[in-house]
Amino acid sequence: MIENIPRFSTLSTSPTYYELQRLLTGKQLLSEELSIPIDQIQQYHAHGYLAYRNGIIRKPLSCTRCGTTDSSWFAELPCARCGKVELYCRKCLMMGRISECTTLISWTGPDLKFRVVDIPLLWDGQLSAGQAAASQRVLEAVQNSAELLVWAVAGAGKTEVLFAGIANALSTGKRVCVATPRTDVVLELAPRLQKVFPDIKVAALFGGSEDRHEFAQITIATTHQLLRFYKAFDVMIVDEVDAFPYSIDETLRYAVQQSRKPESSLIYLTATPNKQWQRECRSGIRDCVTIPARFHRHPLPVPHFVWSGNWERQLKKGKLNTSLKKWVESRIASRKQVMIFAPKIDLMDKILIILRALTPLIESVHAEDPDRKEKVLRFRNKEIPILLTTTILERGVTIPNIDVAVIGTENRIFTESALVQIAGRAGRSAEYPKGDVTFFHYGKTEAMLSARRQIVMMNKAGIEKGLIDV
């Protein structure tokens, strides 16, 4: 009963108050995710410090946490808590089961405040002209709580473009999130941002992360982890918006919107926006800034198309297409490192057997390979001259001096986005700004043509803006 609850002022000075404030500011959690017994939590709800929201809504059917409305993601089970047969959501089950009788708990009391650091950024690097222009637009979007797309070619240095905007947000007490579809990007970005913002707490969130309950002013998270946040961030930056699974999963886009404060900035980063976004940028519907050139002022390598006939039929006979074989042999002779992308694991395995006759040091890698990280590291260290891979390495791997080939480019797995990213592996360093990119195919596809058009278009824009030396 209300009369048995401690006085308001007593509640706000108790250790439980501060623990709930720390755990729940900007969050939406189930009671079992909290370390505090539910009977101790109730009194804070009664006094307006906490908000409870139903986990599942029947009419219209939806999950409050992940936003899914597709009935195929809901199932029934007897509930041990309430004794009824009720619905639960399978779409976000990995975050803890949410059902009709469970509630999402959020903090509605005063938010935790951050210590304001006047000059949070410690970085003495130099931005290129293209980066500087984009950096200014990002800064303006942060200051005006606006939405912006940064369309930057692969290797343009888009992380550095964020520094000024993030610094401005931190110096005014704002909370920042950088979200990305992939765990390995979280692991790469967290130490980079911690280095340039040394006095700011940075939390890295991914499946199994130890930082899950940290309250940090900078959060680097996979987009899945955003399902635990609610009206948390003043600045939301979404990296690689074209990447799987974010590009096809409405739940993750819902999570991004739900984790933002009502008044906040939203900044998207990509090298390969989808066709609709490209049209919106060109027509002025979407606020967009482009970085059409790399910092070293050399053009992007433009892919060559090489017809390879029915290469799969040849592969069944234990033979490799002659054009591809000669391409590989010339790289071996010149001691040039190579990445070769294949559409399927079973085809890659057959290609590997044939190519190992040319050099036994060749390796292959795919998403389920337990030695994936070790092989990529050996490739970085030049211990592996040729690395066969699926699209798992289409982004996130930077090797200074490599040539790139795609075999079976006509396969539908090689989308325009994937091919632009694959081509972007070559020519990334100032020391080796050129690289050969060859698409071996059994018939040109619209994705191939669109990818090449986009690369040519960016090179042209870079020249027109004076960002590429000709």
C-alpha positions as CSV (number, residue, x, y, z in Angstrom):
1,M,0.0,0.0,0.0
2,I,1.1,3.6,-0.7
3,E,1.2,4.5,3.0
4,N,3.8,1.8,3.7
5,I,6.2,3.2,1.0
6,P,9.2,5.3,2.2
7,R,8.9,9.0,1.8
8,F,9.8,10.4,-1.7
9,S,13.0,12.2,-0.4
10,T,14.2,9.0,1.3
11,L,13.8,7.0,-1.9
12,S,15.8,9.5,-3.9
13,T,18.9,9.1,-1.6
14,S,18.9,5.4,-1.2
15,P,21.5,3.1,-2.8
16,T,18.7,1.3,-4.7
17,Y,17.7,4.6,-6.3
18,Y,21.2,5.2,-7.7
19,E,21.5,1.6,-8.8
20,L,18.2,1.7,-10.7
21,Q,19.2,5.1,-12.2
22,R,22.5,3.7,-13.4
23,L,21.0,0.5,-14.8
24,L,17.9,2.0,-16.4
25,T,18.7,5.5,-17.7
26,G,18.0,5.2,-21.4
27,K,17.3,1.5,-21.1
28,Q,14.3,-0.9,-21.3
29,L,14.9,-4.1,-19.4
30,L,13.0,-7.1,-18.1
31,S,12.8,-7.4,-14.3
32,E,15.0,-10.6,-14.4
33,E,17.8,-8.5,-16.1
34,L,18.0,-6.4,-13.0
35,S,20.0,-7.4,-9.9
36,I,17.3,-5.8,-7.6
37,P,14.3,-7.9,-6.3
38,I,11.0,-6.9,-7.9
39,D,9.4,-6.1,-4.5
40,Q,12.1,-3.4,-4.0
41,I,11.5,-2.0,-7.4
42,Q,7.7,-1.6,-7.0
43,Q,7.9,1.4,-4.7
44,Y,10.0,3.4,-7.2
45,H,7.3,2.7,-9.8
46,A,4.6,3.9,-7.4
47,H,6.5,7.2,-6.9
48,G,6.9,7.8,-10.7
49,Y,10.6,6.9,-11.0
50,L,9.9,3.9,-13.3
51,A,7.7,3.3,-16.3
52,Y,6.2,-0.2,-17.0
53,R,5.2,-1.1,-20.5
54,N,3.6,-4.3,-21.6
55,G,6.0,-6.6,-23.5
56,I,3.4,-7.9,-26.0
57,I,0.3,-6.1,-27.3
58,R,-2.5,-8.2,-28.7
59,K,-4.4,-5.7,-30.7
60,P,-2.8,-4.8,-32.9
61,L,-0.3,-7.6,-32.4
62,S,3.2,-6.3,-31.7
63,C,6.3,-6.7,-29.6
64,T,7.1,-3.6,-27.6
65,R,10.8,-4.3,-27.5
66,C,11.6,-5.2,-31.1
67,G,8.5,-3.8,-32.9
68,T,7.7,-6.9,-34.9
69,T,4.1,-7.2,-36.0
70,D,4.6,-10.4,-38.1
71,S,2.4,-13.0,-36.5
72,S,4.8,-15.8,-37.6
73,W,7.2,-14.6,-35.0
74,F,4.8,-15.1,-32.1
75,A,4.1,-18.4,-30.3
76,E,2.2,-19.6,-27.3
77,L,3.4,-21.3,-24.1
78,P,2.2,-22.0,-20.6
79,C,3.6,-19.3,-18.4
80,A,5.1,-20.3,-15.0
81,R,4.7,-16.7,-13.8
82,C,0.9,-16.1,-14.4
83,G,-0.3,-19.7,-15.0
84,K,-1.9,-18.8,-18.3
85,V,-1.1,-19.8,-21.9
86,E,0.2,-16.6,-23.4
87,L,2.1,-15.2,-26.4
88,Y,5.8,-14.6,-26.5
89,C,8.0,-13.1,-29.2
90,R,10.6,-15.3,-30.9
91,K,12.1,-12.5,-33.0
92,C,14.0,-11.0,-30.0
93,L,14.2,-14.1,-27.9
94,M,18.0,-13.9,-27.7
95,M,17.6,-10.8,-25.6
96,G,15.5,-12.7,-23.0
97,R,12.0,-14.0,-23.4
98,I,9.3,-11.3,-23.5
99,S,5.7,-12.3,-23.2
100,E,2.2,-10.9,-22.4
101,C,2.7,-10.8,-18.6
102,T,6.2,-9.4,-18.7
103,T,6.9,-5.7,-18.6
104,L,9.7,-3.6,-19.9
105,I,11.0,-1.3,-17.2
106,S,12.4,2.1,-18.0
107,W,13.7,5.0,-15.8
108,T,11.5,8.2,-15.8
109,G,13.3,10.0,-12.9
110,P,16.1,12.5,-13.4
111,D,18.7,11.1,-15.8
112,L,22.3,10.5,-14.8
113,K,24.5,13.4,-15.9
114,F,28.0,13.2,-17.4
115,R,31.0,15.2,-16.3
116,V,31.5,17.8,-19.0
117,V,34.9,17.8,-20.6
118,D,35.5,21.1,-22.4
119,I,38.1,19.6,-24.9
120,P,37.4,15.9,-25.1
121,L,39.1,15.2,-28.4
122,L,42.9,14.6,-28.4
123,W,43.8,13.9,-32.1
124,D,46.5,15.6,-34.1
125,G,45.7,14.1,-37.5
126,Q,44.8,16.0,-40.7
127,L,41.6,15.7,-42.7
128,S,41.6,15.7,-46.4
129,A,39.5,18.4,-48.2
130,G,36.7,15.9,-48.7
131,Q,36.8,14.7,-45.1
132,A,36.9,18.3,-43.8
133,A,33.8,19.2,-45.8
134,A,31.9,16.2,-44.5
135,S,33.2,16.7,-41.0
136,Q,31.6,20.2,-41.0
137,R,28.3,18.8,-42.1
138,V,28.4,16.2,-39.4
139,L,29.1,18.9,-36.8
140,E,26.1,20.9,-38.0
141,A,23.8,17.9,-37.9
142,V,24.9,17.2,-34.2
143,Q,24.4,20.9,-33.3
144,N,21.0,21.1,-35.0
145,S,19.7,17.6,-34.0
146,A,19.3,16.9,-37.7
147,E,19.5,13.8,-40.0
148,L,22.4,13.3,-42.4
149,L,23.7,10.7,-44.8
150,V,27.5,10.5,-45.2
151,W,28.1,8.7,-48.5
152,A,31.9,8.1,-48.5
153,V,33.8,5.8,-50.8
154,A,35.5,2.8,-49.2
155,G,38.8,3.9,-47.8
156,A,37.8,7.6,-47.5
157,G,38.4,7.6,-43.7
158,K,34.9,8.1,-42.5
159,T,35.7,7.4,-38.8
160,E,37.8,10.6,-38.6
161,V,35.0,12.6,-40.2
162,L,32.9,11.9,-37.0
163,F,35.5,13.2,-34.5
164,A,34.5,16.9,-34.5
165,G,30.7,16.1,-34.2
166,I,31.2,13.7,-31.4
167,A,33.5,16.1,-29.6
168,N,30.9,18.8,-29.8
169,A,28.3,16.5,-28.4
170,L,30.5,15.4,-25.5
171,S,31.4,18.9,-24.6
172,T,27.7,19.8,-24.2
173,G,26.9,16.7,-22.1
174,K,25.3,14.8,-24.8
175,R,25.3,11.0,-25.1
176,V,26.6,9.4,-28.3
177,C,26.0,5.9,-29.9
178,V,27.8,4.5,-32.9
179,A,25.9,1.4,-34.1
180,T,27.0,-1.1,-36.7
181,P,25.7,-4.4,-37.8
182,R,28.9,-6.3,-37.2
183,T,30.7,-7.3,-33.9
184,D,34.2,-7.0,-35.5
185,V,33.6,-3.4,-36.3
186,V,32.6,-2.7,-32.7
187,L,35.8,-4.3,-31.5
188,E,37.8,-2.2,-34.0
189,L,36.0,1.1,-33.3
190,A,35.9,1.0,-29.5
191,P,39.7,1.3,-28.9
192,R,40.1,3.9,-31.7
193,L,37.5,6.2,-30.1
194,Q,38.8,5.5,-26.6
195,K,42.2,6.6,-27.8
196,V,41.1,10.0,-29.2
197,F,38.6,10.6,-26.4
198,P,40.8,9.4,-23.5
199,D,38.8,11.1,-20.7
200,I,35.4,9.8,-21.8
201,K,34.0,6.4,-20.9
202,V,33.5,4.1,-23.9
203,A,31.3,1.0,-23.7
204,A,31.5,-1.8,-26.4
205,L,28.3,-3.8,-26.6
206,F,27.9,-7.1,-28.5
207,G,26.7,-10.6,-27.7
208,G,28.5,-11.7,-24.5
209,S,30.0,-8.2,-23.9
210,E,31.2,-7.5,-20.3
211,D,30.1,-3.8,-20.8
212,R,26.4,-4.7,-21.0
213,H,25.4,-2.8,-17.8
214,E,27.9,0.1,-18.2
215,F,26.5,3.6,-18.3
216,A,28.8,5.3,-20.8
217,Q,28.8,8.6,-22.7
218,I,30.0,6.9,-25.8
219,T,28.5,3.5,-26.7
220,I,29.7,1.4,-29.6
221,A,27.2,-1.3,-30.2
222,T,25.9,-3.8,-32.7
223,T,22.5,-2.8,-33.9
224,H,21.0,-5.9,-32.1
225,Q,22.1,-4.5,-28.8
226,L,20.0,-1.3,-29.3
227,L,16.9,-3.4,-28.5
228,R,17.8,-2.8,-24.8
229,F,17.9,1.0,-25.2
230,Y,14.9,3.4,-25.0
231,K,15.2,7.2,-25.6
232,A,18.8,7.1,-24.6
233,F,21.0,8.9,-27.2
234,D,21.3,12.5,-28.3
235,V,23.5,11.5,-31.2
236,M,22.9,8.3,-33.1
237,I,25.4,7.3,-35.7
238,V,24.7,4.2,-37.8
239,D,27.7,2.8,-39.7
240,E,27.4,0.5,-42.8
241,V,23.6,0.9,-43.1
242,D,23.8,-1.2,-46.3
243,A,25.3,-4.2,-44.5
244,F,23.5,-7.4,-43.6
245,P,21.5,-7.9,-41.4
246,Y,20.6,-4.2,-40.8
247,S,19.7,-3.7,-44.5
248,I,17.0,-6.3,-44.5
249,D,15.8,-6.4,-40.9
250,E,13.1,-3.9,-40.0
251,T,13.5,-4.8,-36.3
252,L,17.0,-3.3,-36.3
253,R,15.8,-0.1,-37.9
254,Y,13.0,0.1,-35.2
255,A,15.7,-0.4,-32.6
256,V,17.7,2.6,-33.9
257,Q,14.6,4.9,-33.8
258,Q,13.5,3.6,-30.4
259,S,16.9,4.2,-28.8
260,R,17.1,7.8,-29.9
261,K,15.8,10.7,-27.8
262,P,12.8,12.6,-29.3
263,E,15.2,15.5,-30.1
264,S,18.4,13.9,-31.4
265,S,20.6,13.8,-34.5
266,L,20.8,10.7,-36.7
267,I,23.8,10.2,-39.0
268,Y,24.1,7.4,-41.4
269,L,27.4,6.2,-42.9
270,T,27.8,4.1,-46.0
271,A,29.9,3.6,-49.1
272,T,27.0,2.0,-50.9
273,P,23.6,3.5,-50.3
274,N,20.7,1.6,-51.9
275,K,19.2,2.9,-55.1
276,Q,16.3,4.6,-53.4
277,W,18.7,6.6,-51.1
278,Q,20.9,7.4,-54.1
279,R,17.9,8.9,-55.9
280,E,16.9,10.8,-52.8
281,C,20.4,12.3,-52.5
282,R,20.4,13.4,-56.1
283,S,16.9,14.9,-55.9
284,G,17.7,16.7,-52.6
285,I,15.0,14.8,-50.7
286,R,17.6,13.3,-48.3
287,D,20.2,15.5,-46.7
288,C,23.5,14.0,-47.9
289,V,27.2,14.8,-48.1
290,T,29.6,12.8,-50.3
291,I,33.3,12.0,-50.0
292,P,33.9,10.8,-53.5
293,A,37.7,10.3,-53.1
294,R,40.2,8.7,-50.8
295,F,42.5,10.7,-48.7
296,H,45.5,9.9,-50.9
297,R,43.9,11.7,-53.9
298,H,44.1,8.8,-56.3
299,P,41.0,7.4,-58.1
300,L,39.2,4.3,-57.1
301,P,40.2,1.2,-59.0
302,V,37.6,0.5,-61.7
303,P,36.7,-3.2,-62.1
304,H,37.5,-5.0,-65.4
305,F,35.0,-7.5,-66.7
306,V,36.4,-10.8,-68.0
307,W,34.1,-13.5,-69.5
308,S,34.9,-16.9,-68.0
309,G,32.4,-19.1,-69.7
310,N,30.6,-21.9,-67.8
311,W,33.3,-22.0,-65.1
312,E,31.2,-24.1,-62.8
313,R,31.0,-26.9,-65.3
314,Q,34.7,-26.7,-65.8
315,L,35.1,-26.9,-62.0
316,K,33.1,-30.1,-61.8
317,K,35.8,-31.6,-64.1
318,G,38.5,-30.4,-61.8
319,K,39.6,-27.6,-64.1
320,L,39.8,-23.9,-63.6
321,N,38.9,-21.3,-66.1
322,T,42.0,-20.4,-68.2
323,S,41.6,-16.6,-67.8
324,L,41.4,-16.8,-64.0
325,K,44.3,-19.3,-63.8
326,K,46.5,-17.0,-65.8
327,W,45.4,-14.0,-63.7
328,V,46.5,-15.9,-60.5
329,E,49.8,-17.1,-62.0
330,S,50.8,-13.5,-63.0
331,R,50.2,-12.4,-59.4
332,I,52.2,-15.3,-58.0
333,A,55.1,-14.4,-60.4
334,S,55.0,-10.7,-59.3
335,R,54.5,-11.6,-55.6
336,K,51.4,-9.6,-55.4
337,Q,48.9,-10.5,-52.6
338,V,45.5,-11.4,-53.8
339,M,41.9,-11.8,-52.5
340,I,39.6,-13.9,-54.6
341,F,35.9,-13.9,-53.8
342,A,33.7,-16.9,-54.6
343,P,29.9,-17.2,-54.3
344,K,29.7,-20.5,-52.4
345,I,31.8,-22.4,-49.9
346,D,31.6,-25.7,-51.8
347,L,32.8,-24.0,-55.0
348,M,35.5,-22.2,-53.1
349,D,36.8,-25.5,-51.7
350,K,37.1,-26.9,-55.2
351,I,38.9,-23.8,-56.4
352,L,41.3,-24.1,-53.4
353,I,42.4,-27.6,-54.4
354,I,43.3,-26.5,-57.9
355,L,45.1,-23.3,-56.9
356,R,47.1,-25.1,-54.3
357,A,48.9,-26.8,-57.2
358,L,50.2,-23.4,-58.1
359,T,51.1,-22.3,-54.5
360,P,50.6,-24.5,-51.4
361,L,50.4,-21.4,-49.2
362,I,47.0,-20.4,-50.4
363,E,44.1,-20.5,-47.8
364,S,40.4,-20.1,-47.8
365,V,38.1,-18.5,-45.2
366,H,34.3,-18.3,-44.6
367,A,32.0,-17.2,-41.8
368,E,31.9,-20.6,-40.0
369,D,35.7,-21.2,-40.3
370,P,37.0,-21.5,-36.7
371,D,40.4,-20.3,-37.8
372,R,39.0,-17.2,-39.6
373,K,40.7,-14.6,-37.5
374,E,44.0,-16.4,-37.5
375,K,44.0,-16.7,-41.3
376,V,43.1,-13.0,-41.8
377,L,46.0,-12.1,-39.4
378,R,48.4,-14.3,-41.3
379,F,47.2,-12.6,-44.6
380,R,47.8,-9.2,-43.0
381,N,51.3,-10.4,-42.1
382,K,52.0,-11.5,-45.7
383,E,52.3,-15.1,-44.7
384,I,49.5,-16.0,-47.1
385,P,49.9,-14.8,-50.7
386,I,46.3,-15.6,-51.8
387,L,43.2,-15.7,-49.7
388,L,40.0,-17.3,-51.1
389,T,36.9,-16.0,-49.4
390,T,33.2,-15.6,-49.4
391,T,31.5,-12.2,-49.1
392,I,32.3,-12.4,-45.3
393,L,35.5,-10.3,-46.1
394,E,33.8,-7.8,-48.5
395,R,34.4,-5.1,-45.9
396,G,36.4,-4.4,-42.8
397,V,39.7,-5.9,-44.0
398,T,42.4,-3.4,-45.2
399,I,45.6,-4.8,-46.8
400,P,48.0,-2.2,-48.2
401,N,48.9,-3.7,-51.5
402,I,46.5,-6.3,-53.0
403,D,44.7,-7.2,-56.2
404,V,41.1,-8.4,-56.1
405,A,39.2,-10.9,-58.2
406,V,35.6,-12.2,-58.1
407,I,34.8,-15.5,-59.7
408,G,31.2,-16.2,-60.6
409,T,30.3,-12.5,-60.4
410,E,27.0,-13.2,-62.1
411,N,25.8,-15.0,-58.9
412,R,23.0,-13.0,-57.2
413,I,24.9,-13.0,-53.9
414,F,27.2,-10.4,-55.5
415,T,24.9,-7.3,-55.2
416,E,25.9,-3.8,-56.3
417,S,26.7,-3.0,-52.7
418,A,28.8,-6.1,-52.2
419,L,30.8,-5.5,-55.5
420,V,31.5,-1.9,-54.6
421,Q,32.8,-3.0,-51.3
422,I,34.9,-5.8,-52.8
423,A,36.4,-3.4,-55.3
424,G,37.1,-1.1,-52.4
425,R,39.6,-3.6,-50.9
426,A,42.2,-2.5,-53.5
427,G,44.2,0.7,-53.6
428,R,43.5,1.8,-50.1
429,S,47.0,2.9,-48.9
430,A,48.9,6.0,-49.9
431,E,52.0,3.8,-50.6
432,Y,50.0,1.6,-53.0
433,P,47.1,3.6,-54.2
434,K,46.5,1.4,-57.3
435,G,45.2,-2.1,-57.5
436,D,43.7,-4.4,-60.1
437,V,40.0,-5.4,-59.7
438,T,38.7,-8.1,-62.0
439,F,35.2,-9.5,-62.2
440,F,35.2,-13.0,-63.9
441,H,31.7,-13.8,-65.0
442,Y,29.4,-16.0,-67.1
443,G,27.2,-13.1,-68.2
444,K,27.1,-9.5,-67.0
445,T,24.5,-8.6,-64.4
446,E,22.8,-5.3,-63.6
447,A,24.6,-5.4,-60.2
448,M,28.0,-5.6,-62.0
449,L,27.2,-2.7,-64.3
450,S,25.7,-0.6,-61.5
451,A,28.7,-1.2,-59.3
452,R,31.1,-0.1,-62.0
453,R,28.9,3.0,-62.8
454,Q,28.9,4.0,-59.1
455,I,32.7,3.8,-58.9
456,V,33.2,5.7,-62.2
457,M,30.7,8.3,-61.0
458,M,32.5,8.8,-57.7
459,N,35.9,9.2,-59.5
460,K,34.3,11.8,-61.8
461,A,32.8,13.7,-58.8
462,G,36.2,13.5,-57.0
463,I,37.9,15.1,-60.0
464,E,35.3,17.8,-60.4
465,K,35.6,18.7,-56.7
466,G,39.4,18.8,-57.0
467,L,39.8,15.9,-54.6
468,I,41.6,13.6,-57.1
469,D,44.9,14.5,-58.8
470,V,44.8,14.0,-62.6
